[in-house]
Amino acid sequence: MASVRIHFCTQCHWLLRAGWYAQELLSTFGEALEEVSLVPSHGGHFEITYDGERLWERKQDGGFPDIKLLKQRVRDRLDPSRDLGHLDR
């Protein structure tokens, strides 16, 4: 089972954004994910990993991911044949 970790800067007040990403991933993938965890950080750090592999890093990738892109990246690792419905169109 897969683990998604969302590292977010508490100084930047990104908890709501991180929580929303977690909610969206759990709504889409449910029990196919072992866990989605929120990891408090600082210094403008915002990074999302899947089983330790970087999916997105704010500074490197230029801001925050669109939820469609994030779900596609998780799906591509979790179950590449899974149809995400309207997100794939």
Solvent accessible surface area in square Angstrom, and as a share of the most:
residue,aa,sasa,rsa
1,M,156,0.70
2,A,4,0.03
3,S,22,0.14
4,V,0,0.00
5,R,98,0.36
6,I,0,0.00
7,H,33,0.15
8,F,8,0.03
9,C,0,0.00
10,T,66,0.39
11,Q,123,0.55
12,C,48,0.28
13,H,157,0.70
14,W,41,0.15
15,L,95,0.47
16,L,154,0.77
17,R,94,0.34
18,A,0,0.00
19,G,26,0.25
20,W,114,0.40
21,Y,4,0.01
22,A,10,0.08
23,Q,112,0.50
24,E,41,0.18
25,L,0,0.00
26,L,83,0.41
27,S,90,0.58
28,T,33,0.19
29,F,7,0.03
30,G,31,0.30
31,E,158,0.71
32,A,39,0.30
33,L,8,0.04
34,E,115,0.52
35,E,79,0.36
36,V,26,0.15
37,S,29,0.18
38,L,70,0.35
39,V,30,0.17
40,P,93,0.58
41,S,26,0.17
42,H,129,0.57
43,G,48,0.46
44,G,9,0.09
45,H,53,0.24
46,F,0,0.00
47,E,22,0.10
48,I,0,0.00
49,T,14,0.08
50,Y,18,0.07
51,D,88,0.46
52,G,67,0.64
53,E,90,0.40
54,R,119,0.44
55,L,5,0.02
56,W,22,0.08
57,E,20,0.09
58,R,54,0.20
59,K,130,0.55
60,Q,125,0.56
61,D,57,0.29
62,G,65,0.62
63,G,28,0.27
64,F,57,0.24
65,P,7,0.04
66,D,89,0.46
67,I,33,0.17
68,K,74,0.31
69,L,58,0.29
70,L,2,0.01
71,K,17,0.07
72,Q,39,0.17
73,R,73,0.27
74,V,0,0.00
75,R,26,0.10
76,D,69,0.36
77,R,92,0.34
78,L,43,0.21
79,D,59,0.31
80,P,98,0.61
81,S,103,0.66
82,R,77,0.28
83,D,98,0.51
84,L,17,0.08
85,G,25,0.24
86,H,148,0.66
87,L,27,0.14
88,D,57,0.30
89,R,197,0.72
